[in-house]
Amino acid sequence: MPLIGYARVSTEDQTPLPQSEALQSAGCAEIFEEHASGGNRARPVLARVLERISKGDTLVVVRIDRLARSLSHLLEVIEKLEGKEAFFRSLQDPIDTASPQGKFTLQVLGAAAEFERALIRERTKAGLASARSKGRVGGNPGLRAKDPVALRKVRLARQDGYMERLSKTAQEWVPHVRRLRPDMAWEDVLRIINSPLPHDRRWTQSRLLRAVKAYVRDGFLSETVLGRAERRETNDRLPAIVAAIKGGDPEITMQAICDRLESMRERTPRGRTRWQPSSVKVLLKRAEKLGFLR
């Protein structure tokens, strides 16, 4: 079972070396180091680690606080790992999701988190009711007065909330955008991103572009992804799409590629709606000759 280590320190003055040494002693074949605040969920190195992990891998940290500073973030990361059939282990905490004891600890933490959220909701409701009974108006006085400082704080808070929501979906779209742009048109990139997703989670082009621009602004994606795509020869388009699907999942089968192409409503070179593995194989060979497959 491959072990992948993640070490984090908050500032450039600190060194992740002690963590890396402990992770190496624990048997981690790969170790990723990051200088970033634990309160920032949108960490580029952590995002790459979560992209890199595959079925059967285990993400290992020295302590839980090196991965997450809040219970909700910890559970969010573990949920992503479980979605990839991967595991999580903390060397200094009783959590190892590959073991029954670790899973039980995780269930207790999840229950505690839900209980905490319920208490917060009840306290909020009680506070608002008490304020109303005393004739006080809720809300931010600065916003009511349209104070620029208060408005800016709200705008930044909304921006932080948006980035936090994006981080939950980053694995769905960031790897494809990083690999395919600007070589491929946004329309085709969008269809490749959406092909494995259920209908209620599919992206629109405007929503995807907004997310990409936000990640470029914060340095998580290179500005080059926003460049203009070159016009591709008509005969090269299908090989490029097939290569993009294969590049996103090197272990994908020919039949699975057929299913993806059909879900994208992509027609075969002969204009048919049903794809055969033999057609995909021909296109992959052409893609290799054209240099689309790395």
C-alpha positions as CSV (number, residue, x, y, z in Angstrom):
1,M,0.0,0.0,0.0
2,P,1.9,3.2,-1.2
3,L,2.3,5.8,1.5
4,I,2.4,9.5,0.5
5,G,3.5,12.0,3.0
6,Y,2.4,15.7,3.4
7,A,4.4,18.1,5.6
8,R,3.4,21.7,6.2
9,V,4.8,24.7,8.1
10,S,3.2,28.1,8.3
11,T,6.1,30.4,7.4
12,E,9.2,30.5,5.3
13,D,11.3,30.8,8.5
14,Q,10.2,27.4,9.6
15,T,11.5,24.1,8.2
16,P,9.4,21.0,7.4
17,L,12.6,18.8,7.7
18,P,11.6,17.1,11.1
19,Q,8.2,16.2,9.7
20,S,9.7,14.9,6.4
21,E,12.2,12.8,8.4
22,A,9.4,11.3,10.5
23,L,7.3,10.6,7.3
24,Q,10.3,9.0,5.7
25,S,10.9,6.8,8.8
26,A,7.2,5.8,8.5
27,G,7.8,4.4,5.0
28,C,6.5,7.2,2.8
29,A,7.9,6.8,-0.7
30,E,6.9,10.4,-1.7
31,I,6.8,13.4,0.5
32,F,5.3,16.8,-0.4
33,E,6.3,19.9,1.6
34,E,4.4,23.1,1.8
35,H,4.8,26.6,3.4
36,A,1.3,27.8,4.0
37,S,-1.2,28.8,6.7
38,G,-3.2,25.9,8.1
39,G,-6.3,28.1,7.9
40,N,-6.0,28.4,4.2
41,R,-7.9,25.5,2.6
42,A,-6.9,26.4,-1.0
43,R,-3.2,25.2,-0.7
44,P,-1.6,24.4,-4.1
45,V,0.7,21.6,-2.8
46,L,-2.1,19.9,-0.9
47,A,-4.3,20.2,-4.0
48,R,-1.6,18.4,-6.1
49,V,-1.2,15.7,-3.4
50,L,-5.0,15.0,-3.5
51,E,-4.8,14.9,-7.4
52,R,-1.8,12.5,-7.2
53,I,-3.3,10.0,-4.8
54,S,-5.0,7.0,-6.3
55,K,-6.9,3.9,-5.2
56,G,-5.1,2.1,-2.4
57,D,-2.7,4.9,-1.5
58,T,-2.5,6.4,2.0
59,L,-2.0,10.1,2.8
60,V,0.2,10.4,5.9
61,V,0.9,13.4,8.1
62,V,2.8,13.7,11.4
63,R,-0.1,15.4,13.2
64,I,-3.7,16.3,12.2
65,D,-3.0,20.0,12.5
66,R,-0.4,19.8,9.7
67,L,-3.3,18.9,7.3
68,A,-6.2,20.8,8.7
69,R,-6.9,23.4,11.4
70,S,-10.6,22.7,11.6
71,L,-12.6,19.5,11.9
72,S,-14.8,20.3,8.9
73,H,-11.7,20.7,6.7
74,L,-10.2,17.4,8.0
75,L,-13.5,15.5,7.3
76,E,-13.7,17.2,3.8
77,V,-10.2,15.9,2.9
78,I,-10.9,12.4,4.2
79,E,-14.1,12.4,2.2
80,K,-12.2,13.2,-1.0
81,L,-9.7,10.4,-0.2
82,E,-12.6,7.9,0.4
83,G,-14.1,8.9,-2.9
84,K,-10.8,7.8,-4.5
85,E,-10.7,4.6,-2.4
86,A,-7.6,5.9,-0.6
87,F,-6.8,6.2,3.1
88,F,-5.6,8.7,5.7
89,R,-3.2,8.2,8.6
90,S,-1.8,10.5,11.3
91,L,1.4,9.3,13.0
92,Q,0.7,11.1,16.3
93,D,-3.1,10.8,16.4
94,P,-5.3,7.7,16.6
95,I,-6.6,8.0,13.1
96,D,-5.9,5.4,10.4
97,T,-8.9,5.0,8.1
98,A,-7.5,1.7,6.9
99,S,-8.2,0.2,10.3
100,P,-11.5,-0.4,12.1
101,Q,-10.3,1.6,15.2
102,G,-9.3,4.6,13.0
103,K,-12.7,4.5,11.2
104,F,-14.5,4.5,14.6
105,T,-12.5,7.5,15.7
106,L,-13.4,9.3,12.5
107,Q,-17.1,8.5,13.0
108,V,-16.9,10.0,16.5
109,L,-15.3,13.1,15.1
110,G,-18.0,13.4,12.5
111,A,-20.7,13.1,15.1
112,A,-18.9,15.7,17.3
113,A,-18.8,18.1,14.3
114,E,-22.5,17.7,13.6
115,F,-23.3,18.3,17.3
116,E,-21.2,21.4,17.3
117,R,-23.0,22.8,14.2
118,A,-26.4,22.1,15.8
119,L,-25.4,24.0,18.9
120,I,-24.2,26.9,16.9
121,R,-27.5,27.0,15.0
122,E,-29.5,26.9,18.2
123,R,-27.4,29.7,19.8
124,T,-27.8,31.8,16.7
125,K,-31.6,31.4,16.7
126,A,-31.8,32.1,20.4
127,G,-29.6,35.2,20.1
128,L,-31.7,36.6,17.2
129,A,-35.0,36.0,19.1
130,S,-33.6,37.7,22.2
131,A,-32.5,40.7,20.1
132,R,-35.9,41.0,18.4
133,S,-37.7,40.9,21.8
134,K,-35.6,43.9,22.9
135,G,-36.3,45.9,19.8
136,R,-32.8,45.6,18.3
137,V,-32.4,45.3,14.5
138,G,-30.1,42.6,13.3
139,G,-27.4,43.0,10.6
140,N,-24.3,45.1,10.2
141,P,-24.7,48.8,10.9
142,G,-21.8,49.6,8.6
143,L,-23.6,47.8,5.7
144,R,-26.8,49.7,6.4
145,A,-24.8,52.9,6.2
146,K,-22.9,51.7,3.2
147,D,-19.6,52.2,4.9
148,P,-16.8,51.4,2.4
149,V,-14.7,49.5,5.0
150,A,-17.7,47.3,6.0
151,L,-18.5,46.7,2.3
152,R,-14.9,45.7,1.6
153,K,-14.9,43.2,4.5
154,V,-18.1,41.6,3.2
155,R,-16.7,41.4,-0.3
156,L,-13.5,39.8,0.9
157,A,-15.5,37.3,3.1
158,R,-17.6,36.4,0.1
159,Q,-14.4,35.9,-2.0
160,D,-12.9,33.6,0.7
161,G,-16.2,31.7,0.9
162,Y,-16.1,31.3,-2.9
163,M,-12.5,30.0,-2.9
164,E,-13.4,27.6,-0.1
165,R,-16.3,26.2,-2.2
166,L,-14.0,25.9,-5.2
167,S,-11.4,23.9,-3.3
168,K,-14.1,21.2,-2.8
169,T,-14.4,20.7,-6.5
170,A,-10.8,21.4,-7.6
171,Q,-10.0,17.8,-8.4
172,E,-12.9,17.7,-10.9
173,W,-11.5,20.5,-13.1
174,V,-8.0,21.8,-12.2
175,P,-6.0,18.8,-13.5
176,H,-7.8,19.0,-16.9
177,V,-7.4,22.8,-17.2
178,R,-3.7,22.5,-16.3
179,R,-3.1,19.8,-18.9
180,L,-5.3,20.9,-21.7
181,R,-5.3,24.7,-21.8
182,P,-4.5,26.6,-24.0
183,D,-4.0,23.8,-26.5
184,M,-7.7,22.8,-26.5
185,A,-10.7,25.0,-26.9
186,W,-12.8,25.7,-23.7
187,E,-15.8,24.0,-25.2
188,D,-14.0,20.7,-25.5
189,V,-12.2,21.1,-22.1
190,L,-15.7,21.6,-20.6
191,R,-17.1,18.5,-22.2
192,I,-14.2,16.4,-21.0
193,I,-14.6,17.7,-17.4
194,N,-18.3,17.1,-17.4
195,S,-18.3,13.6,-19.1
196,P,-17.7,11.6,-15.8
197,L,-19.8,13.9,-13.6
198,P,-23.5,13.4,-12.7
199,H,-25.8,16.0,-14.4
200,D,-26.4,17.9,-11.2
201,R,-22.7,18.6,-10.8
202,R,-21.8,19.5,-14.3
203,W,-20.1,22.9,-15.1
204,T,-21.2,25.6,-17.4
205,Q,-18.6,27.4,-19.5
206,S,-19.2,30.7,-17.7
207,R,-18.9,29.1,-14.3
208,L,-15.8,27.3,-15.2
209,L,-14.1,30.4,-16.6
210,R,-15.0,32.3,-13.4
211,A,-13.4,29.5,-11.3
212,V,-10.2,29.4,-13.5
213,K,-9.8,33.2,-13.4
214,A,-10.1,33.1,-9.6
215,Y,-7.4,30.4,-9.4
216,V,-5.2,32.3,-11.8
217,R,-5.6,35.5,-9.7
218,D,-4.5,33.6,-6.5
219,G,-1.6,31.9,-8.2
220,F,-3.0,28.3,-8.2
221,L,-3.0,28.2,-12.0
222,S,-0.7,29.7,-14.6
223,E,-2.0,32.7,-16.5
224,T,-1.2,30.9,-19.7
225,V,-4.3,28.7,-19.3
226,L,-6.4,31.8,-20.2
227,G,-4.5,32.2,-23.6
228,R,-6.3,31.9,-26.9
229,A,-6.5,28.4,-28.2
230,E,-5.0,27.8,-31.6
231,R,-7.3,26.7,-34.4
232,R,-7.0,22.9,-34.7
233,E,-7.2,21.0,-37.9
234,T,-10.5,19.2,-38.2
235,N,-8.9,15.8,-38.6
236,D,-6.8,16.4,-35.4
237,R,-9.7,17.3,-33.1
238,L,-10.9,13.7,-32.2
239,P,-7.4,12.4,-31.6
240,A,-6.8,15.4,-29.3
241,I,-10.0,14.7,-27.3
242,V,-9.3,11.0,-27.0
243,A,-5.7,11.8,-25.9
244,A,-7.1,14.2,-23.3
245,I,-9.3,11.6,-21.8
246,K,-6.5,9.0,-21.8
247,G,-4.1,11.6,-20.3
248,G,-6.5,12.3,-17.4
249,D,-6.6,8.6,-16.5
250,P,-3.8,6.5,-18.0
251,E,-5.4,3.2,-16.7
252,I,-8.8,3.9,-18.4
253,T,-10.0,1.1,-20.7
254,M,-10.9,1.5,-24.4
255,Q,-14.6,0.7,-23.6
256,A,-14.6,3.4,-20.8
257,I,-13.3,5.9,-23.3
258,C,-16.1,4.9,-25.7
259,D,-18.6,5.5,-22.8
260,R,-17.1,9.0,-22.1
261,L,-17.3,9.9,-25.8
262,E,-20.9,8.9,-26.0
263,S,-21.7,10.8,-22.8
264,M,-20.1,13.8,-24.5
265,R,-22.3,13.1,-27.6
266,E,-19.2,13.1,-29.7
267,R,-19.7,11.4,-33.0
268,T,-17.3,8.8,-34.5
269,P,-15.2,9.7,-37.6
270,R,-18.0,8.2,-39.7
271,G,-20.7,10.3,-38.0
272,R,-22.1,7.5,-35.8
273,T,-23.3,7.9,-32.2
274,R,-22.1,4.5,-31.0
275,W,-18.3,4.1,-30.4
276,Q,-16.3,0.9,-30.7
277,P,-12.9,0.2,-28.9
278,S,-11.3,-0.3,-32.3
279,S,-12.1,3.3,-33.3
280,V,-10.6,4.6,-30.1
281,K,-7.5,2.5,-30.7
282,V,-7.0,4.0,-34.1
283,L,-7.5,7.5,-32.7
284,L,-5.0,6.9,-29.9
285,K,-2.4,5.8,-32.4
286,R,-2.9,8.9,-34.4
287,A,-2.8,11.0,-31.2
288,E,0.6,9.4,-30.4
289,K,1.9,10.3,-33.9
290,L,0.7,13.8,-33.5
291,G,2.4,14.2,-30.1
292,F,-0.8,14.6,-28.1
293,L,0.1,11.7,-25.8
294,R,2.9,12.2,-23.3
